Amino acid sequence: MATIPAATVAHAPIEVNWIGGSEFSAQRPGGPAIQLDGNAQSAPSPFDALLAALATCAATDVVAILAKQRTPVKSLQVRVEAQRVDATPRRLAAAVLHFAIAAPGASSAKVARAVELSITRYCSVRSSLAPDAAVSWTIALEA
């Protein structure tokens, strides 16, 4: 059994309800639900949701960091390419997050630093992955 660090804060519980087949609904009590499909036929798979969570977590930080630097984001897309271990459990081996960002007035260096800080320091989803799951990134700064 894993030991829990001394300083922790409780997260809201998540309820997962089986719909049928390999389909499930997940939500915080009273919150909006997302659908997941273990076979990725009718909804994203749990692994798809993990990659989406990684990208969304990092993107949220990037938007916040650039806003604090007075260079608000006009648009942001993240495409995630991932490799999985070929044995059970087929966990994440590596991911590359491809950021396409439009932030008028932002320099390439400023955007690069925001992405780096997000992934290496602030993104809780990234920090929750196995330490040997490599996460790298590319950035395309758009006009």
N, C-alpha and C positions, 0 to 999 in steps of 0.2 A: 504494500500500500504506500502511495506517495505521501510524503510529509508536506503539510501546508506551511508556508512561511508565516512567521509570527505576525507581521503587519499585513493584513488583508482587508478587503472591503467586499461585502456580499454583492453579487450581481443579481438582477431580477431573474426569477426562475423562468425557464423556457418550457413550454408544454408542447409535446409532440404527440399527435393523434394519428393513428393509422386510418387511412381512408379506404384502402383495399389494394390488393396486389402488392406492388412495391411503392405505392403512393402514400405520402404523409403530409400533414399540415403542421406547421410549427409557428409558435407565437409566444409573446409575453402574455400573461393573463390580462385580458381586456384590450390587448393591442392588436395591430393588424397582423394577419397571418400570411405566411409564404407557403407555397406548395413545393414539395421536393419529391422526386421520383428516383428511386434506386436504380432504375434502368434508363433514366434520362429520356423517356419517351414523351411524357405529358408535361414535364416540368424539369427544371435543372436537377442534376444529381447532387447528392451531398458533397461530392468533390468539386463539382461546378460551383456550388454555393461557397465552399471554402475559398476557391480562387477569386470569386466575386467579392467575398468579404475582405480578402487581402487587398485587392485593387481599390475597393471603396474606402477602406481604412486609410490607405496611403493617400488617396486622392483627397479625402476630407482634410487630412493634415496639410497637404500642399495648398489647398484653397485657403485654409486658415492662416498659414504662414505667409503667403503672398498678400493676403488682405492686411495683415499686421504691418507689412512692409509698404503699404499704400500702392500696391500693384495688383488690383483685383483681377481675378480670372474671368475672362469673357466666355471661354469654352474649355472643356477638358474631357478627353477620352483616354481610357486605359485599356489596352489589349493585353491579355495575359497568355503567355505561352508557357506550358509546364511539361515537366518530365516526371514520370512516376516510377517508383521502384517496381521491378517486374516480378516480385514475389509478394506473397501475402504477409503482412498487410501492404497493399499497394499505395504506400504513403507518398507524399510529395518528396521528390528528390531535388528538384530545382525549378525555379520559375523566373521568367523575365517579364517585367512590366514595361510595356511600351507606352509612354506618356506622349500625348499630342495636346499641347497647351497653347492657348491664346491668352496672353495677359499683356495688354497694351502698356508699354513703358517698362516692362520687365526685361532685364538683361538675361542673356544665356546663363551667366554665372549665378545670378540671383535665383533663377528657376532651378538650376542644377543643385544649388545648395538646399533649396526647399524640398526637393525630391529626396536628396540624400538624408536630410534630417528626419523626414517622415519615415523612411524605410529603416534607417539604422537606429533611430532613437525613440520616435513617438508612436509608431504603429503597433498597437497592442496585438493585432492579429499576427503580424510578422514575429513579434516577440514570443508568441505562443506556439510557434512551429518548432519542430526539432531543430536544434542548433546546426546540424549538418545539412539542412535543406537550404541550399544556396538561393538567395533572391538577389537578382541584379535588375538593371533598368536601362532604358534608353529614353532620350527626350528629343522630341521634335517641337521646337518653339515656332508657332505659327503666327503670321501677321494678323 
